[in-house]
Amino acid sequence: MKRLLLTPGPVAVPSEIMVEMARPLIHHRTKEFEAVFAQAREGLKQIFQTENEVFILAASGTGAMEGAVVNTLSAGDKVITVNGGKFGERWGKIARAYGLEVDEIEVTWGEAVSPAVIKEKLESDPSIRAVLMQASETSTGVKHPTDQVAAITSKRDDVLLIVDGITAVGVFPLPFDELGIDVLVGGSQKAFMLPPGLSFATMSEKAWEFNKTSDLPKFYLNFADYQKSALKNTTPWTPAVTLIIGLGKVIGGFMEEGMENIYRKRELMSLATREALRAINIDLFTPDAPSPALTVGVAPEEIGAGKIISELQAKFGMTVAGGQDHAKGKIFRVSHIGDVDRNDMVAFISALESTLGSLGHDFTSGVGVAKVSEMLGTA
Ligand SMILES: *Cc1c(COP(=O)(O)O)cnc(C)c1O
């Protein structure tokens, strides 16, 4: 059976990218590798929509999140974290691990944070030094209003906005310089359609000001070292050569297709998937603020998500993700990032209909497939 990886990370990697990474290994201190690195650097700046350097780390996304904290903040600093899911919770864990004082805003899973709550906290407590949030919370499928939060924090010289954009950068526009974000993080196995192992981070001038006095311990993740090395088209430590070669190829493809077209494609795919789920009487977990990176469906209570996920795997070779913590067994998550296209989404909805039908869910067979096919066109 042909397998289809539909989890929102790791995502399916296009075979031409895998082939590119299968070539004989080259050394990293060579002109050949430096040229690849230079292309990746330039491309990342365009995708992050910044004039700043974008650092390439040999670490999963959490490494860049940790780097964002240790390169800007100082022991005892007070920060706001937005906890509306597993990744928002992670910001709190990282911050506490470094002895920061965390004021956590708990957000109901499936809902977006209210910028007014952040504004009020910042106004009532001038000692807060940073706001840490997700642009897209992958565990729930929520898109948080990063632009509105940036409008608040960018007016303050003494407050940073640190954003995890791991399922946002490359999925929807998040113009770093224009919005006034201070640290933005991305990851290879999500929007960048690569295997796990790389993460990215960029810092604003304001963040570099914080860096001057930041006293948290840092060595492997010291962004000042990455900044110096980037100018020489390398990294301070041995770069993940193979993955960066893949990255160069992915970026080449992105530039050819155009970011606007990629954003539009993801948006349309997510919209069509949501409409198809509604058509087959599946509620959306995130009706009000859906991230275009994934769609999250609520499993009918009498069936449960576990059965849906295991049947999709067993009968159709399709891997989708379930929920975590209290959402476990309740939701399923399907990716719109990575190597997924219209045909994959039509096949997924068709398999989902078949699965739901055999499990006794009440809906009109075929309406979901008709909806997703119609909305995604025949191209
Ligand atoms: C995947 C992901 C991460 C990073 O997880 P790693 O396992 O460290 O790569 C962080 N934030 C979000 C929103 C993610 O989707």
PDBQT file of the ligand as one rigid body, heavy atoms in Angstrom, charges set to zero:
ROOT
HETATM    1  C1  LIG A 401       6.781  20.912  15.970  1.00  0.00    +0.000 C 
HETATM    2  C2  LIG A 401       6.666  22.159  16.726  1.00  0.00    +0.000 A 
HETATM    3  C3  LIG A 401       7.666  22.586  17.622  1.00  0.00    +0.000 A 
HETATM    4  C4  LIG A 401       9.006  21.935  17.809  1.00  0.00    +0.000 C 
HETATM    5  O1  LIG A 401       9.054  20.667  18.128  1.00  0.00    +0.000 OA
HETATM    6  P1  LIG A 401      10.374  19.815  17.876  1.00  0.00    +0.000 P 
HETATM    7  O2  LIG A 401       9.887  18.457  18.190  1.00  0.00    +0.000 OA
HETATM    8  O3  LIG A 401      11.389  20.290  18.810  1.00  0.00    +0.000 OA
HETATM    9  O4  LIG A 401      10.772  20.024  16.449  1.00  0.00    +0.000 OA
HETATM   10  C5  LIG A 401       7.480  23.761  18.290  1.00  0.00    +0.000 A 
HETATM   11  N1  LIG A 401       6.397  24.505  18.101  1.00  0.00    +0.000 NA
HETATM   12  C6  LIG A 401       5.425  24.163  17.239  1.00  0.00    +0.000 A 
HETATM   13  C7  LIG A 401       4.266  25.071  17.056  1.00  0.00    +0.000 C 
HETATM   14  C8  LIG A 401       5.521  22.976  16.530  1.00  0.00    +0.000 A 
HETATM   15  O5  LIG A 401       4.554  22.633  15.654  1.00  0.00    +0.000 OA
ENDROOT
TORSDOF 0
